[in-house]
Amino acid sequence: MDSLNSYILLVDSYFGSATWFPLFLLSIGIFFTIYLGVPQIKFFLRGWKILFSSGKGNEGQTSPFQALSTALSGTVGTGNIGGVAMAIFIGGPAALFWMWITAFLGMTTKFVEVTLSHAYREKNDHGELSGGPMIYMEKGLNMKWLGIIFAFSLLISTFGSGNMPQIDNISSTIESSFGVNPLITSIVLSLLVSLVIIGGIKRISTIAASIVPLMALIYLIGGLSVLIFNYDNITDSFKMIILDVFEGTSVVGGFLGASFSLAFTYGVARGLYSNEAGQGSAPIAHATSRTKYSAEEGFVSILEPFIDTIIICTLTGLVILSSNVWTEKFMNNFERTSMFILSGELEEKKDNNKILDFLSGKDSSLTTFTGELNIVSGKIQNNVTIINNRSIAEDVIVFKDGVPFSGIINVDNSELEGDFKFTGKSLVKSAVLTSKAFNKGFFGSYGEYIVSIGLLLFAFSTVITWAYYGDRCSAYLFGESSIIYYRVLYIIAFFIAGSGYIDTEIIWNFALITVAASTLPNLIAIFFLRDEMRNLISSYEKKSDD
């Protein structure tokens, strides 16, 4: 597992997490914002007006509200709960600022890709309208080869983005909150997902339209309870978000600090993972809408990054920051990919830069431990430092077969020989961090149950929507008959990730790569179709004035 994770991180360092990718993503957003005259502001209110129209009399399988709900159910997921927490966990408070920037520019990017997808949609073998970036790449640019690359990349991304991270967060959070075995959670939800996705876009959109408002309300109530309880920290939280953009985040509690680069890279990456603007996924859902003009569906899609990131992600971020749990250490079980054994005793404030260089893969004076770890009643006797979740671990106990271990553990460059479990106090990440933050409100220790329920609804709706995205990509690549085989693979991957057979760190790192892989060809395509996009807006404005 460690070698696999290292390989994934190597690929990601040149692609998803490389500085050029977020810069390219933001550049496309900036270009279209200027080129189209700030459409995210100009058409924002019009999007709300169109949202609640029925669309009756026009072609399509879903109303504008159902289409937006379906797209939102695909975007509002673990990215809003676990993704925001991961961005702050690695990049500090300033990461939230870059999520805002990504969302604001993403409102334009989403507007462009959805409008084009709706304009170039076509009827499938069942007489249903469907579309997506692969269609406008083929029909609008006459580049079927690019459509194939995109469809294949998004097909893989359905596993790495819309599938495995969702059930991984569900199962780990439910286990933490309710003590339910991840295997049981995985079995039950795999059956439920199977029943839903068999019904196709009509059943998915109906369920999404029911779940999305409910899950947003539950999460909003829980989040506001924390903010009200910690209202005196809200102003300081905003200050940290803004000031840390320029200065980076210094050592705070167990947090070892973060640079401008980390905040920027992870803020943009998690922002994209959350609202998917430019990734090309949501246009597939919006292409089924019964809006009369393609530009109108684009107006509706502008609301998506706003709701997803500006509202829900900001709520999550402020809850985490105002409650101060992002700097606290909690008892947890250490994952092998997040744990390192370093020689010598280290101190957080004194050695933070060395540790950060080590964790970033830069040259560092720190060395990983090689030799024999002497363990007595679970306690390490050697002069070593355990790093877990980017923090110096405390009160570490080593277990084997459920009891504190005594004996010798052979270690080679921080790699353990044998099946041992390390527990102790360290920073926590992902959905667990958000759960700890929700415990700091009026609901006390019951707050994490709100996260668990919200996460269950968020992630479940995301999984079923992404299954439809995969259906369309599979049909484009291999024909409609291939959909059943894709669905079987989708459920298998869902089950495996949820049952705990794959490390959380590996799943999240894989997700970042798959998001980037589908986004790149889509951004290139919409840039080449910029004149067509402007013509679609002009044509709509002329018809609507008549």
N, C-alpha and C positions, 0 to 999 in steps of 0.2 A: 504493500500500500504506500509506503514512504517513497519508494522509487517512482511509482506511478504519479503520485502527487508532485514530486520534483519535476517530472517530465511535463506535466500539465502547467506548472508554474513557469517553466522555461518557455513553452509555447506562448503562454499568456504575456510574458514579459516583452515579447516582440510584437504582440498583436493587441489583445484586449486592454492590457494595463500599460502598454507603451504610451508615452506622452503624445505621440502623433495622432493616435486614434481619437481621444477626447477633443483635441484641437480641431481635427477634421470635422467631427460631429458638430461642434459649436460653430465652426466656420460656415457650414451649410445653413444652420439655423440663422446666423447673422445675415448671410447673403439673402435668403428669402424674406427675412423680416424687412430688410431695406428694399429689395426688389419689388415686393408686393405691397409696400406701404404700411407696415406694422399691422397685418391682418388680425393678429391675436387680440388687439385692442379694438380695431375698427369693426370686426364682426362678432365680438364677444357677446353682446346682448342679443344679436340676431340669432345666435346659436341657441340661446335659452328659449327664444320664442318658437323656433322650429322644432325643438326637442319634444314638445308636448302635442305636436300635430299627429294625426293618425296616419297620414300618407295614403289613405284609401283612394283607390282609383289609379294608383301608380303601380308599376311592376316592382316586385320584390316579395320576400318572405317575412320581413320584420318591419315594425314601425321604427321611426327614428329613436324613440326611447328604448325599445328593445335592442336595437343595434348598439346604442351607446352603452347600455347595461351589459351587453355581451362583451363589448370591447373592454369596458371597465372591469368586468369580472376576470378578464384575462390579464389586466394590468394591476388591479388592486389585489395584491396577494402578499406573499412573504416579503416582497421588496419593501412594502410599506411598514412591516413590523420588524422582520429580521434584517432586511437590506439597509434600512436607515441606521439601525443599531450597529451593523457591521461597518458602515461608513464612518460613524462617530468613533467606534472602537479602534479603527486604524488611523483615520485622518483627523480626529478631534472635531470640535464644534464647527470649525470652518468648512468641513465637508458638507454641512447642511446648506451653507451659502451657495456652493457650487451645484447642489441639487436644485436650488431655486432658479439659478441661471439656466441650467439645463432644461428645466420645466418651462420657463418663459419662452426660450427660443424653440423648445420642443413643441409648443402650441402651434407655431408656424409650420414646422416640419410635419407635424401630424396633419395639419390642414391640407398641405400639399399632397402628401401620399394618399390620404383618404379620398380627396377630390378626384385624383387621377384614377384610383382604383375603381371608384363608382362610375366614372366616365367610360372606362374600358371593360366593364364587366360583360360577361357572356352567359348564355344558358348552358348548363351541363347536360349530361345524358338523361337526367330525370326531369328536365324542363325547368330546373331551378336556376335562378340567377346567382352567379358566384364570380368572384374576382380576386384581385391581389396584385402585388408588384410584378409577379412573373407574367401576368397578362399584359400589363402596360409596357413591360420590357420587350415582350414579343411583338405586340401590335403597334405600340407607339414608337418604339425605337428600332423595330425589325432586328432585335438582338435576342433570338430565342436561346442562344447559348448562355446569355447573361441570366435569362429567366430560369434556366436549368440550374445554374450555379446558385441563384438565390433560393429556389425551391428546395434544393438539396440541403443548403445551409440551414434554412428555417426548419426543415424536417428534422434535422439533427438537434436544432435548438429546442424543438418541442419536448425533447427528453431532458436537455440540460438546463432549460429555463422554465418551461411551464409544467414540468412533471416532477422530476426527482427532488429539487430543492423544496418544493411545496410539501410533499409527504414527509420529507426528512424533518422539516420544521414542525409539522403537525404532530408526528409521532414522538419527537423529543420533548415538545412542550406539554403534550398530554401526559406523557410519562412523568415529567417533573411535577405537574399540577395534580394529577389524579392517580398516579402510580400504575397506569395501564401499560401492560407489556406492548412495546412497539409492534411486535408480530401480530397481536390481536387487532390493533389499530389498522395495520396495513391490510389485513384480510378483510375487515369490515368495509373499509373505504374503497378497496379495490373492487368489491362487489357492487357498491353504490355507483362508482364511476362507470363501471361496465353497463349498468342499467340505463344511465343517462345518455352516454355518448352513442348508444345504438340508435336513439331517436333522431340524431342529426341536429341541424341548426335550429329547427322549430322548437324542439324540446329543450335544447340548450338555452336558446334565447328566452323562453318562457321561464325557466328556472332561474336564469340570471337576473331577469327583471324582478323576480320575487326576492332573491337573496341579497342583491346589492344594496337596496335601501335599508334592509334590516341590519345587515352587517355594519354598514356605515353608522347607523344610529347607535348600536351597541358600543362600538368602538369609540364614538364621539363622547358618549356619556362617561365611559371609563376614563378617557383621556382628560376631559374637562375636570373630573373629580380630583385628579392629581394636580392639575395646574392651579385650581382654586386652593387646594390644600397647601401648595408651595408657591403661592402668588408672589411672595416677596423675592423669589429667585428668578422670576420671569425676565425682568429687566436686565439682570446680570447675564442671563442666558443669551439674550439678544446681543449684548455687548461682546460676549465671548465669540459668538458666531461672526460678527463683523470684524472685530479687532484681530482675531486669529487668522483672518484671510491674509493679512499683510505681515504678521509677525510669526505665524506658526504657533502651535500650542506647546507650552512648556510643561514640565513635570507637575502633575496635580494628583495627589494621593498615590494610588497605584498605577496611574497612567504615566507612561514613560515619555510622553511628548510626541509631536508629529510635525513634519515639515510642511511648507507650502505645497511641495510636489505631491506628498501623500494626500493632503486634503483635496487638492484639485483633481488628481487622478481618480481617487475613490469616490469623491463626491459626484463627478460626472458619470463615472461607470455605474454607480448605484442609482443615480438619477435616471439613467437610460434603462437600467434593469427594472426600475419601478414603473416608469410611464411608457417605456418602449417607443418613444417618439423617434422615428427614423428606422426602426428595426423592420418595419414592413409587416408586422403581425396584425395589428388592429385594422388595417385597410381590408383585410379579408372578411372581417365581421361587418364592417360598414358597407361593403359592396352589396349586401343582401337587403339594405334598407329601401323602403318605399318612398323616399324623397323624390320630388319631381325633377329637381336639378341637382347635378353632381356637386356643384359649389355649396348647395345648402347642406348636404351631408358633411362637407368639409367644415362648415360653420359649427355644426354640432360636435364634431371631433375636437375642435379647439377647447371645449370644456373638459376633455379627458385628462390632459396633463395638469390642468388647473385643479380639478377635484382630487386626482390621484396624488400629486406631489405638493402643490401649494397648500392644500388643506390637510390631507391625511398624513403625508410624510412630515409636514411641519409640526402637526400635533404630536406625532411620535417623537420627533427630535426634541421638542420643548419638554415633553414629559421626561425623557431621559436626562436632559441637561438640568432642568430645574430640580429634579429629585436627587441629583448628584450621584446616582448609582454608577455612572460611567467611570467614576474614579474609585469605587469601592471594590473590595475583594470579598468573594463569597465562596463557600464550600462547594466544590464540584468535582466530578470525575474528569481526569485529564485525558484528552485525545492524543494519540501518539503523534499525529502530524502537527499538533499545536504545542508540543512539549519538547524541551531541549535540556540536556544535562551539561552544564558548563563547569569547568575546573575553577576552584577558588570561590571565595565568598564575595558577592557583589552587593552594592548598595544602589538603591533606585536613583537618588539625586546625583550621586557621585559618578556612577557608571552608566547613566541612561543613554548617552550618545554612543558609547561602545556597544551597548546592547541593541540599540536601534540599527546601527551599521551592520551588526551581525545578522539581525532578523531580515534586513534588506538585501543580504547577500554581498555587501560591500566588504572591503578589506577591514579586518578588525583584529585587535590584539587579543580578543577572547578566543579560547580554544574549547572545543567540545571534549567531554570526558571520555577517556578510554581506560579500561581496567576493570577491577572488581569492586562493585558496590557492596559494602558491608551493611546488612540490614539487621537490626535487633528490634523485635516486637513492632515491626512496621516502620521504624525510624531509621533514616539514613545516617550512618556514622562518619562518612567521608566528608572531606572539605570541598563540597560542591554546591552549586546554585541551580535550582530547578526553575526554568523559565516556562511558564504556561500562559497561553492566551496573551502574549506580549506583555507579561508582567512577572515580577519575581514572586514565586509561589511561597506560601507560608504554611506551617503546620502540616507538612507533607507526610502522609502515611502510605505505605506500600502494602497492597493486599495480594494474596494468591488463594484462589478457590474460596473467596469470601471471608478470609480471616487474615489478620496482620501477619506478614511474612517475617521469618527470621532465617538468615542465611546469606549466601553470596549470589549476586546477579552479575553476569558478565555483560560488559558494555563496550561497544566498539563505535567510537565517534558518535556518541549519544544514542546509538541504536541498541535496544535491549534484546537479549536472548531469553526467550521464554514468555509465557503468558502472565503478565503482572498488571495489576491495576493501581495507578497512582491517584490519590485523592488529596485535596488540600484547599487552601484559600488562594484564589487568584481572581483577576478580572474575568468577567463572563462576556459572551458575545451573542450576536444574532438575536433570535426571538427570546432567548433566556434573559438577556439584558433588558429587553422591553418588559418582560414579565416582572422582573425585579423592580423596575420603575413604577409599574402600575400598582405595586404593593405599598407605594408611598403616598397614597391618596386616602379619600374618605372610606374606601372599602377595605383598607388595611391589607392583611394577608390574602383576602379574597380577590384582590385586584388582579392577580395573575390568572384567575379563572376567566375574567373578561377577555384577557389576551388569548387564552386557550380557545374560548368559544369564537372570538373574532377571527383568530388564525384558522380555525377549522372551516369557518364559512368562507373567509377570504381565499384560502388555498384550494378548497374544494371547487369553488367556482372557477378559479384560474385553471385548474387541471382539466375541467370539462371543456372550457373554451379553447384551450390549446390543443385538445384532441381534435377539434374541428379544424383548426389551422393545419394540423398535420394531415387530416383527411384531404384537404384541398391540395396541399403540396404533393402528397402521395398520388392523388388522381392526375395531377399535371405531369408528374414524372413517369408514372407507370400505368395510368389508366384507372378508371373507377373501380375495376375489379380488385385492385390492390388494397383498397381501403380496409377490408376485413383483416388482412394480414398485419397492416400497420397498427390497427386497434389492439390486436393481440399482443404485439411487441410493446405497445404503450402501457398496457396494463401490467405486463411482466416487469418492466422497468420500474413502474410505480410501486409494485409490491416489494421488489428487491431493495429499493432505496428506503422505503418506510420500515422495513423489518430490521434495519440496523446492520446490514451486511457490507455497506459502503460507508466510509468515514465522511462526516459532515464537511470537513475542510476540502476534500476532494470534490464533492458535489458542487459546492459553491464556486470553487476555482474553475471547474469545467463549465459552469453556467456562464461565467464571464466571457470565456472564449466563444461559446456558441452564439451569444448575443452579438458579439463583434462580427462574427463570420457572416451573419445574415444582414447586418446593418450596412456594411461597406458597399456591396453591390447595389443596395436600394438607394443609398445616398447618391451614388454615381448616376443612377437612372433618373432620379427626380431632378438632378441638376441639368441633365441633358434635355429634359422635358420642360424646362423653365418657361419657354415661350408658349408652349401648349397650355401650361397652367395659367398664365396670364390671360390667354385667350378665353379659357373657360370662365374666368371671373368676369371679364368684359362682356361675354355673351350672356351671362346670367343677369348682369346689371341692366343690360339693354332690354331683355325680355321682362324683367320684373318691373321696369319703368313703363312698359307698354300697357 
